Amino acid sequence: MTRELNGAQLAILANRFEGIARKMANTLLRTGRSGVLNRARDFSCCLVTADCELLASAESLPIHVLSGPDLMARTMIENHPTLRRGDAFLHNSPYHGCSHAADHTILVPVIDDQGVHRFTVLAKAHQADIGNSIPTTYHGAARDVYEEGALIFPAVKIQSDYADVSDIIRMCELRIRVPEQWYGDYLSTMGAARIGERELLALGEEVGWDHLEAFSRQWLDYSERRMEQALRAMPNGAATVVSTHDAMPGTPETGVAIRSTVTIDPTAASISVDLRENADCLPCGLNLSEACARTAAMIGVFNSIDPSVPKNAGSFRRVTVLLREGCVVGIPKHPTSCSVATTNIADRVANATQCAIAEIADGFGMAECGAAIAPSAGVISGIDPNTNEPYVNQIFLAFTAGAASAWNDCWLTVGHVGNAGCCHLDSVEIDELAHPILVYERSIIPDSEGAGRHRGAPSSYVEFGPDGCSFEIG
């Protein structure tokens, strides 16, 4: 039996795994073709165990990784029970664990020399376009997935023996706008996943697979103990908070009220978030995928406690998220549209959850982060008059939205609660070089912050438009 690792060994290997995730992310940032990847950094890279438990995710977007990688890896194994080295799978199905259709994810099983599946690496990248019926990756008004229009891939094999399955590539190139840009982003995402596979194979050769398996078990157990300590420091209590999304096509005239009930039991070192008392799925794209419903609740929890607690499957053991099928913040069934599952309603879940924790106890919780997504972070598309070629890309020109916490002022450019400040603002000059766009002003509005014991973010102002042409923004 493998001996127990000491604290130093755990710390070293934890950083080795996080370092692999960072290498994957560096590949995506430096080689992504679209601005949403190489400027805004709207992507995430993580590692999960062979048992489909999140192990390491470096500086990933929380809405991408807290829940979802586990579900996607499980779908891969269920759909493809015989995994081989050189396989890779494309996944964006919100009905099988992905966040929403815009987040194309490459899963690569890490297979050792004896053919044993040891880990799975995931590289998730938000796309500039996915073939929706309108030129945006956020089709909030889509009544169902058919009107949404995106190609849906439930862990579909896209590489075998390290070679592309060309049928899948051709399907994407015929459906997705600016196909050469999509293919460049696909190569970038695949490259990131293969970097992760290569590094894990080398690490297994270096220290031994049994040693890594022992580390995974002990690291997750340690993370659970850290979560137990954090929860035992909180008071016993329960609270319900409602956060309301504005009305839009497909919603009631009064908007969508999202109710989150949080119960803290410090004796049992557990916390639960009950989202079952909410409306049924709506005939629009606001519905959450299961991954986003679980993740949004967990974001609210982790925003409200000791930030040094590791975010992985170990600490998640102490968090229960209660969902129901057919709920706008639950488990959707095909053909429900989940086009904007990572933002809008997900933000309402996270905000209500962290505000409920603030209601339970002073010194914990967080205020509500601001709403997303303004036109300053919309998807622009059209024909570039300088090249006479089509273009499509999501811009990230301005956002603030940061909320005050129980112990500090806001993070100014949080973007929205699900991004946690991990996305970058675009360079005005680079956007103007890349697209026929002119930015007239970008600034912070004085005296617009949320005053209090700790301050919420001031608002931003941006004015921009097409340069010598017209474009669509969605």
C-alpha positions in Angstrom: 0.0 0.0 0.0 1.3 3.5 -0.9 2.4 5.4 2.3 0.8 8.6 3.4 2.4 11.8 1.9 3.6 14.5 4.2 2.6 18.1 4.0 5.6 19.1 1.9 5.0 16.4 -0.6 1.3 17.3 -0.9 2.1 21.0 -1.4 4.7 20.2 -4.1 2.5 17.9 -6.1 -0.5 20.2 -5.8 1.6 22.9 -7.4 2.9 20.5 -10.0 -0.8 19.8 -11.0 -1.7 23.5 -10.9 1.4 24.2 -13.0 0.2 21.8 -15.7 -3.2 23.6 -15.8 -1.3 26.9 -16.2 0.7 25.5 -19.1 -2.5 24.6 -20.8 -3.9 28.0 -20.2 -0.7 29.7 -21.5 -1.1 27.7 -24.7 -4.7 28.9 -25.2 -3.8 32.5 -24.5 -0.9 32.6 -26.8 -2.3 30.6 -29.7 -6.0 31.4 -29.7 -7.2 32.9 -33.0 -10.2 34.9 -31.8 -10.1 38.0 -29.5 -12.4 36.3 -27.0 -9.5 33.9 -26.3 -6.2 35.8 -27.0 -7.4 39.2 -25.6 -10.3 38.6 -23.2 -9.1 35.2 -21.9 -12.5 33.6 -21.8 -11.3 30.0 -21.3 -10.5 27.5 -18.6 -8.2 24.5 -18.2 -8.5 21.8 -15.6 -7.6 18.3 -14.6 -9.9 15.6 -13.2 -9.2 12.2 -11.8 -10.1 8.9 -13.5 -13.1 8.9 -11.1 -14.2 12.2 -12.6 -13.4 14.4 -9.6 -12.1 17.9 -10.1 -8.4 18.0 -9.0 -6.8 21.2 -10.3 -8.0 24.3 -12.3 -5.4 27.1 -11.8 -6.9 30.5 -12.8 -10.0 29.2 -14.5 -13.3 31.0 -14.6 -15.4 29.6 -11.7 -18.5 29.3 -13.8 -16.6 27.0 -16.2 -15.2 24.5 -13.7 -16.7 24.2 -10.2 -19.2 21.8 -11.6 -19.3 20.5 -15.2 -15.8 19.0 -15.8 -16.9 16.0 -13.6 -20.2 15.6 -15.5 -18.5 16.0 -18.9 -15.8 13.4 -18.0 -18.5 11.0 -16.9 -20.4 11.5 -20.2 -17.2 10.8 -22.1 -16.7 7.5 -20.2 -20.4 6.5 -20.6 -20.4 7.2 -24.3 -16.9 5.8 -25.0 -16.2 3.0 -22.4 -13.0 1.9 -24.2 -10.6 4.8 -24.1 -7.3 4.8 -26.0 -4.2 7.1 -26.0 -4.6 9.6 -28.8 -8.4 10.0 -28.3 -9.9 13.4 -27.9 -13.6 14.4 -27.5 -15.5 17.6 -28.4 -18.2 18.5 -25.8 -20.5 21.4 -25.6 -23.8 19.8 -24.7 -25.6 21.6 -21.8 -27.7 18.4 -21.3 -24.6 16.3 -20.6 -22.5 18.5 -18.3 -21.2 21.5 -20.3 -22.0 25.0 -19.2 -23.6 26.2 -22.5 -23.2 25.5 -26.2 -20.7 28.4 -26.7 -18.1 26.7 -24.5 -16.4 24.2 -26.8 -14.5 21.8 -24.6 -11.8 19.3 -25.5 -11.5 16.3 -23.3 -8.4 14.1 -23.5 -8.1 10.9 -21.4 -4.6 10.4 -20.1 -3.7 6.7 -20.7 -0.6 5.2 -19.3 1.7 2.7 -21.1 -0.4 -0.2 -19.8 -3.6 1.2 -21.2 -5.0 2.4 -17.9 -7.0 5.6 -17.8 -5.3 7.8 -15.1 -6.7 11.3 -15.5 -8.7 13.5 -17.9 -7.6 16.9 -19.1 -10.1 19.5 -20.2 -9.7 22.7 -22.1 -12.8 24.8 -22.4 -12.9 27.9 -24.7 -15.7 30.3 -25.3 -16.1 30.6 -29.1 -16.5 33.7 -31.2 -19.3 31.9 -33.1 -21.0 28.5 -32.8 -23.3 28.6 -35.8 -26.3 30.0 -33.9 -29.3 31.2 -36.0 -28.1 34.8 -35.3 -24.5 36.0 -35.2 -24.0 35.8 -31.4 -23.1 33.1 -28.9 -25.8 34.5 -26.6 -29.3 33.9 -28.0 -31.3 34.9 -25.0 -34.6 35.0 -27.0 -34.3 31.5 -28.5 -37.4 29.5 -27.6 -35.6 26.2 -27.8 -32.3 24.7 -28.9 -33.6 24.4 -32.5 -34.2 28.2 -32.7 -30.9 28.7 -30.9 -29.2 26.9 -33.8 -25.8 25.7 -32.5 -24.3 22.4 -33.3 -24.4 20.3 -30.1 -21.6 17.7 -29.4 -22.2 15.4 -26.4 -18.6 14.2 -26.0 -18.2 13.4 -29.7 -14.8 11.8 -30.7 -12.9 14.4 -32.7 -9.5 12.8 -32.7 -8.4 9.2 -32.8 -4.7 8.2 -32.6 -3.9 11.9 -32.5 -5.6 12.5 -35.9 -8.7 14.6 -36.5 -12.0 13.0 -37.4 -12.4 15.1 -40.5 -16.1 14.6 -40.7 -16.6 16.6 -37.5 -14.2 19.3 -38.6 -16.1 19.7 -41.9 -19.5 19.9 -40.1 -18.2 22.8 -38.0 -16.6 24.6 -40.9 -19.8 24.6 -42.8 -22.0 25.8 -39.9 -19.8 28.2 -38.0 -19.2 31.8 -39.2 -15.6 32.7 -40.1 -14.6 29.0 -40.1 -10.9 29.6 -40.4 -11.1 31.5 -37.1 -13.0 28.7 -35.5 -10.5 26.1 -36.8 -7.6 28.2 -35.4 -9.3 28.2 -32.0 -10.0 24.5 -32.2 -6.2 23.9 -32.9 -5.4 26.1 -29.9 -7.8 24.3 -27.6 -6.6 20.9 -28.8 -3.0 22.0 -28.3 -3.7 23.0 -24.7 -5.3 19.7 -24.0 -2.4 17.8 -25.5 0.1 19.9 -23.5 -1.8 18.7 -20.4 -1.7 15.1 -21.5 2.0 15.2 -22.3 2.8 16.8 -18.9 0.8 14.3 -16.9 2.3 11.4 -18.8 5.8 12.8 -17.9 4.8 13.3 -14.3 3.5 9.8 -14.0 6.8 8.5 -15.4 8.7 10.6 -13.0 7.0 9.9 -9.7 4.9 6.8 -10.4 1.1 6.4 -11.1 0.5 4.9 -7.7 2.1 7.9 -6.1 -0.1 10.3 -8.1 -3.2 8.3 -7.2 -2.3 8.5 -3.5 -1.7 12.2 -3.9 -5.1 12.7 -5.5 -6.9 10.9 -2.7 -5.0 12.7 0.1 -5.2 16.1 -1.5 -9.0 15.9 -1.8 -9.3 14.6 1.7 -7.1 17.5 2.9 -9.3 20.0 1.0 -12.4 18.5 2.6 -10.9 19.0 6.1 -10.1 22.6 5.2 -13.7 23.1 4.2 -14.9 21.5 7.4 -12.8 24.0 9.4 -14.2 26.9 7.4 -17.8 25.8 8.0 -17.3 25.1 11.7 -16.3 28.7 12.1 -19.6 29.9 10.8 -22.8 30.3 12.8 -25.8 27.9 12.6 -28.6 29.3 10.5 -30.7 29.5 7.4 -31.9 32.4 5.1 -33.7 32.8 1.9 -32.9 35.7 -0.5 -34.5 36.5 -3.9 -32.6 38.1 -6.7 -34.7 39.2 -9.7 -33.7 39.2 -13.4 -35.3 41.9 -15.6 -38.1 40.9 -17.9 -37.3 40.1 -21.5 -38.9 38.0 -24.3 -39.9 34.6 -23.0 -40.1 35.7 -19.3 -43.0 36.9 -17.1 -43.7 40.7 -17.3 -42.4 41.0 -13.7 -39.1 39.4 -14.6 -37.6 36.2 -13.2 -37.3 36.0 -9.4 -34.6 33.5 -8.3 -34.9 32.2 -4.8 -31.9 30.6 -3.0 -32.3 29.1 0.5 -29.0 28.5 2.3 -28.7 26.4 5.4 -25.4 26.3 7.4 -24.8 23.5 10.0 -21.5 24.1 11.6 -21.8 20.9 13.8 -22.0 18.7 10.7 -19.6 21.1 8.9 -22.0 21.3 5.9 -23.8 23.9 3.9 -26.8 23.4 1.5 -28.2 25.6 -1.2 -31.8 24.8 -2.2 -32.9 26.0 -5.6 -35.9 23.9 -6.1 -38.5 26.6 -5.2 -38.1 28.4 -8.5 -40.0 28.6 -11.8 -40.0 26.0 -14.5 -37.9 26.2 -17.6 -38.8 29.2 -19.7 -39.3 29.5 -23.5 -36.0 31.5 -23.9 -32.3 31.0 -23.6 -32.0 32.1 -20.0 -32.3 28.6 -18.5 -29.4 27.1 -16.7 -27.6 23.9 -17.5 -27.2 21.6 -14.6 -23.5 22.4 -14.5 -24.2 26.2 -14.3 -26.9 25.7 -11.7 -24.6 23.8 -9.4 -21.7 26.0 -10.1 -23.5 29.3 -9.5 -24.6 28.1 -6.1 -21.1 27.0 -5.2 -19.7 30.4 -6.4 -22.0 32.1 -3.9 -20.7 29.7 -1.2 -17.0 30.0 -1.9 -17.3 33.8 -2.3 -18.5 33.9 1.3 -16.0 31.8 3.2 -12.2 31.6 3.8 -10.7 32.2 0.3 -7.8 29.9 1.1 -9.9 26.7 1.0 -9.0 24.7 -2.1 -11.7 24.6 -4.8 -11.9 21.0 -5.8 -13.9 17.8 -5.4 -12.7 17.4 -1.8 -14.1 20.7 -0.5 -17.2 20.2 -2.6 -18.1 17.2 -0.5 -19.3 19.5 2.2 -21.6 21.5 -0.1 -25.1 20.2 -1.2 -26.9 21.9 -4.0 -30.6 20.8 -4.3 -32.0 21.0 -7.9 -35.1 19.7 -9.6 -35.6 18.6 -13.2 -37.4 21.1 -15.5 -36.5 24.1 -13.4 -35.1 27.3 -14.8 -32.2 26.9 -12.3 -32.2 23.1 -12.2 -31.7 20.2 -14.6 -33.0 21.0 -18.1 -34.1 18.5 -20.7 -33.6 18.7 -24.4 -34.7 20.8 -26.3 -34.7 23.5 -23.6 -32.4 26.4 -24.6 -29.5 27.2 -22.2 -27.8 29.7 -24.6 -26.9 32.2 -21.9 -26.6 29.8 -19.0 -23.2 31.1 -17.8 -24.4 34.7 -17.0 -27.8 36.3 -16.4 -29.8 33.8 -14.3 -26.6 32.1 -13.1 -25.6 35.5 -11.7 -28.9 35.8 -9.9 -28.3 32.4 -8.2 -24.8 33.2 -7.1 -25.8 36.7 -5.9 -28.8 35.4 -3.9 -26.7 32.7 -2.3 -23.9 35.0 -1.1 -26.4 37.5 0.1 -28.3 34.8 2.0 -25.0 33.9 3.8 -24.5 37.6 4.6 -28.0 37.6 6.1 -27.1 34.6 8.3 -23.9 36.1 9.8 -22.0 39.3 10.0 -18.5 38.8 8.7 -19.5 36.4 6.0 -21.1 36.6 2.6 -21.0 39.2 -0.2 -23.2 41.8 -1.8 -24.6 41.3 -5.3 -22.3 41.7 -8.2 -23.5 43.7 -11.2 -25.4 42.4 -14.1 -24.1 41.1 -17.4 -23.8 41.4 -20.4 -23.7 45.0 -21.7 -23.1 45.9 -25.4 -19.6 46.7 -24.4 -19.1 43.0 -24.0 -21.3 41.9 -26.9 -20.5 40.0 -30.1 -19.8 42.2 -33.1 -20.0 40.9 -36.7 -20.1 42.1 -40.2 -17.9 42.6 -43.3 -14.6 44.4 -42.8 -14.4 47.1 -45.5 -10.6 47.0 -45.4 -10.4 43.3 -46.4 -14.0 42.6 -47.7 -13.9 39.6 -45.4 -16.4 38.6 -42.7 -15.6 38.8 -39.0 -17.2 37.9 -35.8 -15.9 38.2 -32.2 -16.9 39.0 -28.7 -15.4 42.3 -27.4 -14.6 43.0 -23.8 -14.3 46.8 -23.9 -15.7 47.7 -20.4 -17.2 46.2 -17.3 -16.8 46.6 -13.6 -19.7 45.1 -11.5 -17.6 44.1 -8.5 -19.4 43.6 -5.1 -18.2 44.4 -1.6 -17.5 41.5 0.6 -17.7 41.2 4.4 -14.0 41.8 4.7 -12.9 44.0 1.7 -13.9 46.4 -1.0 -14.9 45.1 -4.4 -12.7 43.7 -7.2 -13.2 46.5 -9.7 -13.3 44.6 -13.0 -15.0 41.4 -11.8 -17.0 41.3 -15.1 -19.8 39.3 -13.6 -19.9 37.0 -10.6 -19.2 33.9 -12.6 -16.0 35.3 -14.1 -14.5 36.4 -10.8 -12.3 39.0 -12.5 -10.5 36.3 -14.5 -11.4 37.7 -18.0 -9.3 40.6 -19.3 -10.4 43.9 -20.7 -9.6 44.4 -24.4 -6.9 46.8 -25.4 -8.7 49.6 -27.3 -5.8 49.8 -29.8 -5.8 46.1 -30.6 -9.6 46.0 -31.0 -9.3 48.9 -33.4 -6.6 47.1 -35.4 -8.4 43.8 -35.5 -11.9 45.1 -36.5 -13.5 48.1 -38.1 -14.4 49.6 -34.7 -13.7 53.0 -33.2 -13.7 53.5 -29.4 -14.5 57.1 -28.6 -14.3 56.9 -24.8 -13.7 54.4 -22.0 -13.7 55.7 -18.4 -14.8 55.1 -14.8 -17.8 57.2 -13.7 -16.9 59.2 -10.6 -19.0 58.9 -7.4 -21.0 55.9 -8.8 -19.6 53.3 -6.4 -21.8 51.4 -3.9 -21.1 53.0 -0.6 -21.0 51.1 2.7 -18.7 49.5 5.2 -16.9 48.2 2.2 -17.4 49.6 -1.3 -19.0 48.2 -4.4 -17.5 49.0 -7.8 -18.1 52.3 -9.6 -19.7 52.1 -13.0 -17.8 52.3 -16.3 -18.7 54.2 -19.4 -17.8 53.3 -23.0 -18.7 54.8 -26.3 -17.9 53.0 -29.5 -19.2 52.3 -33.0 -18.3 51.0 -36.5 -15.5 52.7 -38.4 -16.5 53.4 -42.0 -19.2 50.6 -42.1 -22.0 49.1 -40.1 -21.9 46.0 -37.9 -24.3 43.9 -35.8 -23.9 43.5 -32.1 -25.6 40.8 -30.1 
